[in-house]
Amino acid sequence: MVLPKPARPVSFAGLMTLYESNYVRLNWLLPQLPNAHTCLVSTTNDDAPLYLRVDEVCRYTTTMTLTYLFRDPDGLVADPDLRVRVYHDAMMVEAMGCTERHRHQLLQGFRTGHGSELVQRWQRNMMLNKWLEYCADHGHQFAHLYPEPAS
């Protein structure tokens, strides 16, 4: 798949182009979408384990969470804990939300609490876009299936 051509940043057209680019990049890591309530992990020698949990599968969308898990004195902490939605028919991926408080210094610049809706969506989706490329560059691919933990 070819990456879409860039559009004017922080515009509606630019955001849609970013969603298309997110779709291509997610496909690098996850060529086929799994069923609902599936948990996947990708491990490499160069990066922390990357976790993906499929939360909901509908006719035209799939919603999932993509994150790293870090040990903290209080337990495991998910960061950046991105909630993403795949739009199957449009071939787009949107970062819908993420944690408010990032552990990693580089992610602090992607705070999504202030600004217009367009700016917030742009920031979240730029973060997803760059992170997906980083993950692909470090050899991540989702191959190991784990059942959803019981609540």
N, C-alpha and C positions, 0 to 999 in steps of 0.2 A: 504494500500500500504506500502511496506517495503522500507526504505531508502537504496540507493545504497551504496556499499562498498567503502570506501575511496581509492583514488588513490594518486599518488605522487603529492603534491601541486605544483602550478604554472607550470603545464605541460599541454599539450593539452588533454591528457587522464584525468588528474585531473579536468580540466575545464569542460569536457563533463560530468563527474560524478557529478560535482557541478550543472550543468544545470538539470540533472536528479533529484537531491535532491531538487532543487528549484521547480520543477514540483510537487513533492510529497507535499512539504510544501504549495504551492499555493492551491493545492487541499484541504488542511485542511480548508482554509479560503473560498474557492470558488469552491465547488464541481462541479458546472455546469457553463460553460462559457455563459455569456449573449450575447445578440445581439449587433451589432455596435451602437455607439452613446448612450450607456446606462451609467448612472452614478449610482454608488452604494455607500452606506455609512455603516460602521460598528461602532457601539457605544458600549462601555463597561463602567463599573464603575471604572476600573483601568487604563484607558489609554485615550488619546485624540481620537476624531473621526478619523477613517481611511477612506480615499476616494479612490475609484477606478473608472476610466473612461475608457470605451472601445472605442478606437480610430478607429480601423480598424479590420474587420473580412474578411479573405480570406479563400480559400479552405483549405490550410495547416497551416495557422498561424492566430493568433489573437494578435493584438498589443494594449497595454493598459498602463495607467499611474496610479501609486500607490503613495499616498502621505498623509501627514498630512497638514492641513491648520492652519497657525498661524496669529493672528492679529498683525499688525505692524502699526506704525504711517502713513505709506504710503498706507495701505490697507492690504489685505490678502496675505500671503507669503506661497507658497508651498515648503515643505521640508520634505523628501529628493527628492521628485518629480522624482521618478524612472520611466523610460520608459522601459517596459518589453515586450518581445515577447514570446508567447506560440507557440511551434512547436507541433501541434497535433499528427502527424504521428510518430515523434521521442519521444514523451512524455518528452519534455525538455522545460525549461523556462530560457530565457537569459535576464539579465539586460543590456539593450543596452546603457543607458545613465542616468545621474542624474545631479542635480544642481551642479554647480561648488563651490558655497559658502553655506556651511551648517550652520544652526543656532545652532544646538546642538553640544556641545563640543565633545561628543563621536564619532560623525560622521566625525569630522575633519580628523581622521586617514584614512578615505576612499577616500581621494582626488583622482581624476582620470585624472588629467591633464598631468602628466609626466610619463615616462617609456614606455616600449615596449607595443605593442598592447596586448600581452598575459598577462602582468602584470596588465594593465588597466582593462581588462576583468575580471581577477581574483579578483581584488579589488572590482569592482562593484558587482560582483555576490556573493562574500563572504558577502558583506553588505546586499544584498537582502536575502540571505540564513538566516543570523542571524536575520534580521528584521522579516521575515516571521515566524520564530520560536518564536520570542518575541511576535508577534501579536497573534499567536495561543495560547501561554501560558497565555495571558491576555484575552482570550475568544472572540477574534474578529471572526466574520463571516459576510459575506455580505448577507443581507436579504432585505434591504429597497431600492426600486427602485425610482429613480428621473429622470425626463426627462433632456436631454442635454440642458443647457442654450442656448438661441438664441444668435448668434454672431452679 
